[in-house]
Amino acid sequence: KGAKSMPRLKSVEGPKATSTSGLLPIEREQVETTTILQWQLANRDEEQQRHLDKT
């Protein structure tokens, strides 16, 4: 594991949870932003699929 490697995401119900202990504040913010963006993309993909299923 490298000094700057990202923590592994753990699969949970809903948005992904990750351990941010031991990270610098900027690293914690980057992890949180990445997690939020991944969650938003997954929701967008689900909405697009529902729309396609209706047509």
C-alpha positions in Angstrom: 0.0 0.0 0.0 1.5 3.3 -1.1 1.8 6.4 1.1 -0.8 8.2 -0.9 -3.1 5.3 -1.8 -6.9 5.8 -1.5 -8.7 3.8 1.2 -10.8 0.9 -0.1 -14.5 1.4 -0.3 -16.7 -0.9 1.6 -20.0 -2.0 0.1 -23.0 -1.1 2.3 -26.7 -0.3 1.7 -26.9 3.1 0.1 -23.9 5.3 -0.6 -20.5 3.7 -0.1 -18.8 4.0 3.2 -15.1 4.4 3.6 -12.7 4.7 6.5 -11.1 8.1 6.6 -9.1 7.8 9.8 -5.5 8.7 9.4 -6.1 10.9 6.4 -5.2 14.5 6.0 -8.2 16.9 5.8 -7.7 17.4 2.0 -7.5 13.6 1.5 -10.7 13.1 3.5 -12.5 15.8 1.4 -11.3 14.1 -1.8 -12.6 10.7 -0.6 -16.0 12.3 0.4 -16.3 14.1 -3.0 -15.4 10.9 -4.9 -17.9 8.9 -3.0 -20.7 11.5 -3.6 -19.9 11.7 -7.3 -20.0 7.9 -7.6 -23.3 7.8 -5.8 -24.7 10.5 -8.1 -23.6 8.7 -11.2 -25.1 5.4 -10.0 -28.4 7.2 -9.4 -28.3 8.9 -12.8 -27.6 5.6 -14.5 -30.6 4.0 -12.6 -32.9 6.9 -13.7 -31.7 6.6 -17.4 -32.3 2.8 -17.3 -35.8 3.3 -15.9 -36.5 5.8 -18.7 -35.3 3.4 -21.3 -37.4 0.6 -19.8 -40.5 2.8 -20.3 -39.9 3.3 -24.0 
